[in-house]
Amino acid sequence: MKTDLLKNVAFIVLFMTAPAIYCLSQERIAITTGLGLPDLANLGVRMNIGQTQCGMHAGIVPFLKDENIWTVGGEFCYHFAGTSTFTDLHPWYGRLGAAYLQDETTRAIFKDVYLDIRCGRVLNIKYNAGFELDAGIVVNILHTSKSKETSAPSLFNFEFYVPVFPAFGARWFFRF
Protein backbone atom coordinates (compact mmCIF):
# COMPACT_ATOMS: atom_id res chain seq x y z
CA MET A 1 0.00 0.00 0.00
CA LYS A 2 2.77 2.41 0.96
CA THR A 3 4.79 1.66 -2.19
CA ASP A 4 1.72 2.26 -4.41
CA LEU A 5 1.20 5.63 -2.74
CA LEU A 6 4.88 6.54 -3.27
CA LYS A 7 4.68 5.49 -6.95
CA ASN A 8 1.57 7.61 -7.45
CA VAL A 9 3.11 10.62 -5.72
CA ALA A 10 6.31 10.21 -7.76
CA PHE A 11 4.27 10.00 -10.98
CA ILE A 12 2.26 13.13 -10.08
CA VAL A 13 5.39 15.08 -9.14
CA LEU A 14 7.12 14.01 -12.37
CA PHE A 15 4.03 14.84 -14.45
CA MET A 16 3.72 18.28 -12.83
CA THR A 17 7.42 19.17 -13.03
CA ALA A 18 8.11 17.93 -16.58
CA PRO A 19 6.95 21.21 -18.21
CA ALA A 20 9.10 23.20 -15.78
CA ILE A 21 12.12 20.99 -16.51
CA TYR A 22 11.54 21.52 -20.24
CA CYS A 23 11.30 25.31 -19.76
CA LEU A 24 14.45 25.36 -17.65
CA SER A 25 16.30 23.45 -20.33
CA GLN A 26 15.52 26.33 -22.72
CA GLU A 27 17.35 28.80 -20.48
CA ARG A 28 20.96 29.64 -21.20
CA ILE A 29 23.62 30.86 -18.85
CA ALA A 30 26.14 33.45 -20.06
CA ILE A 31 29.42 34.52 -18.49
CA THR A 32 30.38 38.15 -19.13
CA THR A 33 33.47 40.27 -18.69
CA GLY A 34 33.87 43.91 -19.57
CA LEU A 35 34.45 47.56 -18.75
CA GLY A 36 31.91 50.22 -17.92
CA LEU A 37 30.58 52.91 -15.68
CA PRO A 38 29.43 52.24 -12.97
CA ASP A 39 30.34 48.56 -13.67
CA LEU A 40 34.13 49.14 -13.66
CA ALA A 41 36.31 46.22 -14.85
CA ASN A 42 33.78 43.47 -14.21
CA LEU A 43 32.95 39.79 -14.32
CA GLY A 44 29.34 38.65 -14.36
CA VAL A 45 26.79 35.95 -15.01
CA ARG A 46 23.43 36.19 -16.79
CA MET A 47 20.48 33.91 -17.38
CA ASN A 48 18.59 34.13 -20.69
CA ILE A 49 14.87 33.39 -20.63
CA GLY A 50 13.22 34.08 -23.98
CA GLN A 51 14.04 37.67 -24.97
CA THR A 52 14.96 38.68 -21.40
CA GLN A 53 18.13 38.41 -19.38
CA CYS A 54 18.73 38.77 -15.65
CA GLY A 55 22.21 38.96 -14.27
CA MET A 56 24.69 40.17 -11.72
CA HIS A 57 28.26 41.37 -11.80
CA ALA A 58 31.17 42.38 -9.60
CA GLY A 59 33.82 44.87 -10.63
CA ILE A 60 36.96 46.62 -9.49
CA VAL A 61 39.38 49.32 -10.58
CA PRO A 62 42.68 47.43 -10.75
CA PHE A 63 46.17 48.80 -10.25
CA LEU A 64 45.37 51.64 -7.82
CA LYS A 65 47.98 52.08 -5.11
CA ASP A 66 46.21 54.13 -2.43
CA GLU A 67 42.58 53.57 -3.38
CA ASN A 68 40.26 50.55 -3.32
CA ILE A 69 37.20 50.83 -5.60
CA TRP A 70 34.76 47.94 -6.09
CA THR A 71 31.18 47.44 -7.18
CA VAL A 72 28.46 44.78 -7.20
CA GLY A 73 25.25 45.04 -9.16
CA GLY A 74 22.46 43.46 -11.09
CA GLU A 75 20.70 44.10 -14.36
CA PHE A 76 17.59 43.22 -16.33
CA CYS A 77 17.75 43.33 -20.13
CA TYR A 78 14.95 43.05 -22.67
CA HIS A 79 15.86 42.31 -26.29
CA PHE A 80 13.32 44.01 -28.55
CA ALA A 81 14.41 44.54 -32.16
CA GLY A 82 16.43 43.20 -35.06
CA THR A 83 17.52 39.72 -36.09
CA SER A 84 20.71 37.75 -35.73
CA THR A 85 22.16 34.99 -37.88
CA PHE A 86 23.46 33.07 -34.88
CA THR A 87 20.65 33.24 -32.29
CA ASP A 88 16.93 33.90 -31.79
CA LEU A 89 17.77 36.67 -29.30
CA HIS A 90 17.10 40.13 -30.82
CA PRO A 91 20.35 42.15 -31.01
CA TRP A 92 18.94 45.50 -29.77
CA TYR A 93 18.16 45.69 -26.05
CA GLY A 94 17.16 47.96 -23.20
CA ARG A 95 18.86 47.52 -19.85
CA LEU A 96 17.89 48.54 -16.31
CA GLY A 97 20.54 48.15 -13.67
CA ALA A 98 21.40 48.84 -10.06
CA ALA A 99 24.86 48.92 -8.51
CA TYR A 100 26.50 49.47 -5.14
CA LEU A 101 29.93 51.09 -5.39
CA GLN A 102 32.45 51.61 -2.59
CA ASP A 103 35.51 53.82 -2.93
CA GLU A 104 38.00 53.69 -0.05
CA THR A 105 40.90 56.12 -0.03
CA THR A 106 43.46 56.93 2.63
CA ARG A 107 41.27 59.86 3.74
CA ALA A 108 37.65 58.61 3.44
CA ILE A 109 35.19 55.88 2.48
CA PHE A 110 32.51 56.71 -0.08
CA LYS A 111 29.47 54.46 -0.57
CA ASP A 112 27.04 54.96 -3.45
CA VAL A 113 23.98 53.26 -4.91
CA TYR A 114 23.29 53.84 -8.60
CA LEU A 115 20.39 53.13 -10.95
CA ASP A 116 21.04 53.13 -14.67
CA ILE A 117 19.05 52.84 -17.88
CA ARG A 118 20.78 52.00 -21.13
CA CYS A 119 20.16 50.97 -24.71
CA GLY A 120 22.58 48.68 -26.48
CA ARG A 121 23.44 46.30 -29.27
CA VAL A 122 24.69 42.71 -29.25
CA LEU A 123 27.25 41.79 -31.90
CA ASN A 124 27.13 37.98 -32.15
CA ILE A 125 30.36 36.46 -33.43
CA LYS A 126 29.21 32.83 -33.02
CA TYR A 127 26.06 31.17 -31.76
CA ASN A 128 27.46 31.19 -28.21
CA ALA A 129 29.79 34.21 -28.09
CA GLY A 130 29.74 37.89 -28.86
CA PHE A 131 30.23 41.47 -27.80
CA GLU A 132 27.81 44.01 -26.26
CA LEU A 133 27.96 47.81 -26.38
CA ASP A 134 25.52 50.04 -24.50
CA ALA A 135 25.09 53.64 -23.33
CA GLY A 136 22.62 55.61 -21.24
CA ILE A 137 22.41 57.53 -17.99
CA VAL A 138 23.14 56.65 -14.39
CA VAL A 139 21.55 58.31 -11.34
CA ASN A 140 23.13 58.29 -7.89
CA ILE A 141 20.25 57.60 -5.49
CA LEU A 142 22.27 57.21 -2.28
CA HIS A 143 25.61 58.76 -1.38
CA THR A 144 27.41 58.56 1.95
CA SER A 145 30.95 59.39 2.97
CA LYS A 146 32.90 58.86 6.16
CA SER A 147 36.17 60.60 6.88
CA LYS A 148 39.05 58.56 8.28
CA GLU A 149 40.87 61.65 9.49
CA THR A 150 40.44 62.99 13.01
CA SER A 151 42.15 66.32 12.40
CA ALA A 152 40.39 69.54 11.44
CA PRO A 153 39.31 69.65 7.79
CA SER A 154 41.69 71.30 5.37
CA LEU A 155 40.68 74.29 3.27
CA PHE A 156 41.32 72.30 0.07
CA ASN A 157 39.69 69.05 1.21
CA PHE A 158 36.41 68.81 -0.68
CA GLU A 159 34.16 66.09 -2.06
CA PHE A 160 33.20 66.03 -5.73
CA TYR A 161 29.64 64.69 -6.15
CA VAL A 162 27.65 64.42 -9.38
CA PRO A 163 24.15 62.86 -9.08
CA VAL A 164 23.55 62.16 -12.82
CA PHE A 165 26.16 61.23 -15.43
CA PRO A 166 26.60 59.08 -18.56
CA ALA A 167 26.59 55.29 -18.25
CA PHE A 168 28.33 53.03 -20.73
CA GLY A 169 29.53 49.49 -21.04
CA ALA A 170 31.38 47.11 -23.32
CA ARG A 171 31.21 43.39 -22.57
CA TRP A 172 32.36 40.10 -24.04
CA PHE A 173 30.03 37.15 -23.35
CA PHE A 174 30.04 33.40 -23.72
CA ARG A 175 26.78 31.39 -23.54
CA PHE A 176 26.64 27.81 -22.28
Secondary structure, DSSP 8 states (H G I E B T S, - for coil): -HHHHHHHHHHHHHHHHHHHHHHHHT-EEEEEEEEEETTEEEEEEEEEETTEEEEEEEEE-TT-SS-EEEEEEEEEEEEEE---SS-SS-SEEEEEEEEEEEEE-SSEEEEEEEEEEEEEEEEEEETTEEEEEEEEEEEEEEEEEEE---S---TT------SEEEEEEEEEEEE-
